[in-house]
Amino acid sequence: MITVSSNPNSLDDNRRQILTQINAAAKRAGRSIQNVTLTAVSKIQPDDRIEAMLETGQRVFGENRVQEAQNRWNDRFKESRAKIELRLIGPLQSNKVPDACDLFDVIETLDREKLLKAFVKYRAHKQTLPRLLIQVNTGQEAQKSGIAPHDLSAFLALCRKTYDIHPEGLMCIPPQGEAASPHFWLLKNLATENALPVLSMGMSNDFETAVKMGATHVRLGTALFGARDYK
Ligand SMILES: *Cc1c(COP(=O)(O)O)cnc(C)c1O
């Protein structure tokens, strides 16, 4: 277990420490920290911690749920919204696509054709779309969303040819209680095979491994903010 102080006054230290670790992991792998973006996962976190995180200069945030993100970034932190990049990292219902597209710069959880249809409809109205990543179910877990690894090429062809939608990368959440590295390795290879430059992988417990294996985006909640207080 990681124990991280959630005191708002220590978030700057938490973040510096994480950036140092990312930098070291990147160096060891012969990569540059410039090519790794730290996404601060703000879901469930209270306002004072988010405020403090914004004050550290952190500018990329990840949210799990559309409605929670709207409440936070269209209301309490509306002023800050323009200054940050906001990424949806949780599952997306097709009826929430317009709200999600209005709010997020990047949606990391494209995982089915129904969403493609909704994106196309949105684009026809608004002439714009967020950047998109495809979620891959690297562990082929029944309860987890994501495209199965062996279906990825066909799904990408569908995106590109049928819908003129061009995802920029892949995202995965490895199975709990398993070594993450085989899943990161698989995702990296799938991205390479399909000429996709962006790789969102690695969370609080395994981000250094993910950086070593080519992550361009790591998604950290607990290690940055402290534990989430689910009530
Ligand atoms: C909550 C969440 C994270 C952050 O998890 P931590 O273990 O707290 O770093 C990262 N990615 C996704 C998809 C999440 O839902």
The ligand as an SDF file (V2000), in Angstrom:
LIG
                    3D

 15 15  0  0  0  0  0  0  0  0999 V2000
   -9.0240    5.9170  -10.5100 C   0  0  0  0  0  0  0  0  0  0  0  0
   -8.2770    5.6580  -11.7560 C   0  0  0  0  0  0  0  0  0  0  0  0
   -6.8970    5.9210  -11.8300 C   0  0  0  0  0  0  0  0  0  0  0  0
   -6.0700    6.3910  -10.6640 C   0  0  0  0  0  0  0  0  0  0  0  0
   -5.8820    5.3530   -9.7440 O   0  0  0  0  0  0  0  0  0  0  0  0
   -4.7980    5.4440   -8.5610 P   0  0  0  0  0  0  0  0  0  0  0  0
   -4.5040    4.0440   -8.2460 O   0  0  0  0  0  0  0  0  0  0  0  0
   -5.4640    6.1840   -7.4500 O   0  0  0  0  0  0  0  0  0  0  0  0
   -3.6200    6.1680   -9.0740 O   0  0  0  0  0  0  0  0  0  0  0  0
   -6.2700    5.7090  -13.0490 C   0  0  0  0  0  0  0  0  0  0  0  0
   -6.9460    5.2630  -14.1260 N   0  0  0  0  0  0  0  0  0  0  0  0
   -8.2630    5.0030  -14.0840 C   0  0  0  0  0  0  0  0  0  0  0  0
   -8.9510    4.5200  -15.3170 C   0  0  0  0  0  0  0  0  0  0  0  0
   -8.9780    5.1860  -12.9080 C   0  0  0  0  0  0  0  0  0  0  0  0
  -10.2800    4.9030  -12.8740 O   0  0  0  0  0  0  0  0  0  0  0  0
  1  2  1  0
  2  3  1  0
  2 14  2  0
  3  4  1  0
  3 10  2  0
  4  5  1  0
  5  6  1  0
  6  7  2  0
  6  8  1  0
  6  9  1  0
 10 11  1  0
 11 12  2  0
 12 13  1  0
 12 14  1  0
 14 15  1  0
M  END
$$$$
